[in-house]
């Protein structure tokens, strides 16, 4: 019986999981085995029958379940259903139908349409749906690759023993090892899902699933089910390999380098390497960069795959060590010698520069003079975007110098640039550094004997003007009789040899030699010459005498050997002469015409004079004579170089012409002997640095050449060598006769 006047009000309570005695309100899916209730209310009704409850399922027709009347009584209560009625205050009535355990079988299939009529009118309908949660669900993940073996997808699938309706509902989410969400899909009525690998990330990917019935309310409250296994992925790793280069201390040699961005680890999924410049892809292989590129843009080598890009990658910011050819600027400035000569000689100021853009890193700048490192800067100054090093060269002695500026790369010393300049620097005449010059030094010499005074000097150009003054140079009294010889040992050093002879005692005074090369005021060397009154000259004479004596002995020995050699050849000539005289063929007049009257130097007696045998001593045959007496020592010389006659010729000796033989002699030239005796030898005075006056006299010799023999055998002696030594005379007599 239906209550037409009854008013039904449906209260919808959304409950996903029912715990204990929770009751699901009408029209929501209800999990099997859970209670379900529906309430119907209405205003006051005049009918006796107020409520009527019916149920209709797909497998049965509509069935009356219960009715309630004004007696406040309801029928149909049993173990499955409970129906009650009550007044709803003063405005009507309220009836509730409760299914204790929703079932698809007990007492019938509860899934269907439930209807409430009040006061004869239909007030409410509810289509009850029953669901069964997945029983023992299991989920797993599988990697899917393409034909090349490249990982492209992850397939997730969940299975279960029971679920109602039979199509389950699933949702998947991926989190990292720290629980941060990587991605999550929308719930759908399927538990098979293929996820592109690009939705995953590097590292550990933990997959979880929500599995429920397709009609299950409050799906988001379902507990997550783990998916096995975890998916572990990695990004590709790259490295930079540069070709044909030298690398040292963080620098590439040169200005350009060709490099490759290569994969050290292909990653999972397999990736590629590539160059990025300011975030823009340049390429996947070789890349050439230069010094200028490095300064302008940032270059990165990265690995990339479906799961993302290597971060941050390898930033390629190479440092280049280079030195560009022809980049050196080398300038020199000549600095004149100060007028007052107080501050050194002339010199040069040199600058070596190179732009900072032409070399990297800061270079080493070296100045070399004549290939010798002279000034080095390992950290040159930086001015106006230039590296600069300066060098002042002020030599003590001028000349032509090879000055070189060398710029070396600090990392690769073999990168070198050089500039060379040949510099001429003038310097005035100066005493050599090794010379210890004593001003107004006193030289003592003998009158008439030349003296050579040596002075070591330096100058560039070499000294060409030499003027000798008597007294101070300011007196302007020059000397005419002198000679100067400049002995050059190098382009800027040499020895000045001053040769002068003083005959007049009044000229023994102070002298000044001014040496000039056109640079500065010239160099003045002052010295004093005095007469030598000590015994040094006597020692010299003795030495000269000994030397001349030795020479005389050598000459006599040579003559004796020649006479002995000619002795046997002259015997035949003597016999022929005597025979010619006996036959009257001799011609005394012719003999006299052919030769001058010869002096009887052998003490021969005249025709009427008896021989004095006691004056002839046979020294050769004298057994008691010493060997030295056979050839007497030569005559000694005087200090003036003249020969002293040790013995005079005997008085009464006359010129003789022997019959039947001709005695010839050749007198030495008198002028030659005179020149020998009067010759002068210059004195050599060492350089003032020695502070030692060594006098060296050149020895003059009177070398008289013997005249050739004519028919007669004789020893030719010069006038100043004549002697009446009995040993000497007896030797010559025995040789002749």
Residue, then its C-alpha position, 0 to 999 in steps of 0.5 A: x500500500x502506497x502513501x500518496x501524501x507522504x513526502x520522501x527526502x533522500x539524504x546522500x552520504x558519501x562513504x568510500x570504505x565502511x568500517x564496522x556498523x557504518x551505513x551507506x546512504x542511498x544511491x551510492x555504490x556499496x561494497x558487498x557485505x556492508x549495510x545500506x539504508x534509505x530514508x523517506x519523509x513526508x508531510x502529514x497524510x490523511x491516509x491510513x497507509x503511510x509508506x510502501x517499500x518495493x525493490x526490483x532487480x535485473x533478475x526479479x520483478x518488483x517486490x514489496x518489501x514493507x509497509x507502514x501505517x498510522x499505527x506506527x507499525x512496519x512489516x517485513x522486518x527480518x535478518x536482512x531488512x529493517x524498516x521503521x517509521x516515526x513521526x517527524x515532529x509536527x509536520x509529518x512522518x519519517x521512514x527508514x529502510x536498512x539492508x543489514x548486509x548488501x549482497x548479490x545473493x542474499x536474500x536476493x540480488x540487492x543490486x537494483x531499484x529501491x522505491x519509497x511511496x508516501x501517501x500513495x505517491x512515489x517519493x524516492x527511487x534509488x538504484x543500488x550498485x554493489x562493488x567488490x574491491x580487488x582481491x590480492x592485486x599484483x603490479x609489475x613494470x617491464x622495460x620496452x625497447x625498440x628494434x635497436x635495443x633503445x629503451x623507449x617505454x615502461x609497461x605497468x600491469x596489475x592483476x588480481x583474483x577478484x573484483x566487481x565489476x570485473x573491470x578494475x580501476x587503476x592509477x599510477x605514480x612515480x616518485x624518486x628515492x626521496x619520495x618526491x613525485x616524478x609524475x602521476x597519471x589519471x585514474x582509468x578503468x584499466x590496469x595496463x599502462x605503457x609510459x614513455x621513458x621520457x616521463x621518468x628521470x635519472x636515478x631510481x624511479x619508484x612506481x606505485x599503483x592505486x587499484x580499485x573497483x571501477x565504481x568504487x567511491x572515494x578512489x583517491x583514498x585507496x592505499x597505494x600498491x608497490x610496483x616491482x621492480x624499480x626503474x633505474x635510469x642514468x644520463x649519458x656522461x661526456x668528456x672533451x677530447x681535443x685533437x692535435x694540440x699540446x696541453x700544459x698547466x691548463x693551457x692549450x698551445x696556440x690560438x685554435x683547438x679542435x675538440x670532440x664532445x664524446x660519450x664516456x657512458x651512453x647512459x640508460x636510455x642510450x643518449x648522445x653527446x652534443x655541443x651547446x653554446x649559450x644553450x643553443x645546440x651546435x652539433x654532436x661531433x667535432x667543434x673548433x674553438x679559438x681564443x677569441x671564441x672563448x672570450x665571447x661565448x660559453x661552450x658546453x659539452x653535454x650528454x642528452x637522452x630521452x630522460x633529459x640532459x646532462x647537467x651541468x655538462x662540461x663547460x669548455x673554457x680553454x685557456x690558450x697559450x700563444x704568441x703571435x708572429x710579428x707582434x713585438x714593438x722594439x724601439x731604442x733611443x740614443x742617449x748622448x754622453x753628458x758634457x761634464x762626463x760626470x755620469x758615465x758614457x753614452x748609451x741607449x734606452x730600449x723599450x720592448x712592447x707587445x700588446x696583451x691581445x697578442x700573447x697569453x699569458x703574461x710573457x717573459x721579456x729578455x734583453x740580450x747584448x751580443x747574445x748574452x742575457x742582460x735584463x730579464x722581466x718575468x712579470x713585465x709592466x702593463x701599460x695601455x694594454x701592452x706588456x712592456x719592459x725597458x732597458x738602459x744599456x750604458x757600456x764603459x767602452x763603446x762599440x757596435x753592439x747587437x741588442x736583441x729583444x726576446x719575448x717568450x711565452x711563459x707556458x711554452x718557451x718554444x714560442x719565441x719572438x725576437x727583434x734585433x738592432x745593431x747599436x753603435x755607441x761612442x765612447x771617449x778615449x779612456x785608460x783601460x780598466x786593467x791599467x793602473x796609470x800613475x800620473x806624472x810617472x817618472x821614466x829614467x833613460x839614457x840620453x840619445x837612446x830611444x824610449x817607448x812608452x806604452x799606454x793601454x786605452x779604450x775608445x770607440x771610434x779608435x783614437x786617431x789624434x795624438x799630440x805630445x806636449x812638453x810640460x802641461x797641455x795648457x802651455x801649448x808647446x808641442x814636441x815634433x820629434x816623436x812617433x806614435x803607433x796605435x796597436x789595435x787589439x779589438x775595435x775598441x781597445x788597443x795600446x798606444x806606443x810613444x817613441x821618443x829620443x832625448x839628446x838635450x839634457x834640458x829636455x828632461x822634463x814633464x811631458x803630456x800625451x793627449x789622445x783624442x778620437x773626437x768624442x769628449x775632450x780627449x785623454x791626457x797622460x802626463x809623465x816625467x822623463x829624467x836621466x838615468x844615473x844608476x847602474x842599470x845601463x852598465x848591466x846592459x852593456x855587460x850583457x851586450x858584451x857577452x852576447x857579442x863575445x859569443x857571436x865572435x867565437x862562433x865566427x872564428x870556429x866557422x872560419x877555422x873549419x873553412x880553412x881546414x877544408x881548403x887546406x888540401x886544395x891549396x897545397x897544389x896551388x902553392x906548389x904551382x906558384x913556387x914552380x912558376x917563380x923558379x922558372x921566372x914566369x912570376x910577374x911581381x908587377x902584375x901581382x902588385x897591380x892586382x892587390x894593394x900592399x898588404x900589411x904583414x899582420x903575421x909578424x913575418x921577417x923581412x929579407x934581411x931580418x933574422x927570424x925570432x923563433x921565440x915569438x912563435x909559440x906552437x899553441x896547437x902542438x903545445x901539449x900543455x895548452x888548454x883547449x880554450x887557448x887553442x881558439x882565444x876568446x874574441x875581443x871585448x866591446x866597450x859600452x859604446x859598442x866599439x871593439x877594443x884591441x886587446x893587443x897591438x900589432x908588433x912594431x916594426x911589422x911591415x908590408x911584405x910581398x913574397x916572391x912566387x906567391x901573392x897574399x891577398x886580403x880584403x879589408x872590411x868596409x870602414x863605414x860598416x864598422x862605424x855604423x855598427x859602433x855608433x848604432x843606437x837601440x831604443x829603450x822599451x818602457x813597459x806600460x805604466x800599469x806594471x810600475x816597472x821600467x824594464x829597459x830593453x836594448x836592441x843589440x847591434x852587431x858588427x857582422x863582418x863578412x870574410x873576403x874570399x881566398x885568392x891563391x893564398x891561404x889566410x885568415x882575414x881579420x878586420x883592423x879593429x879585430x887585430x891581435x898579437x896574441x902568440x897563440x892566435x898568431x901561431x894558429x894562423x901561421x901553421x894554417x898558412x904554412 
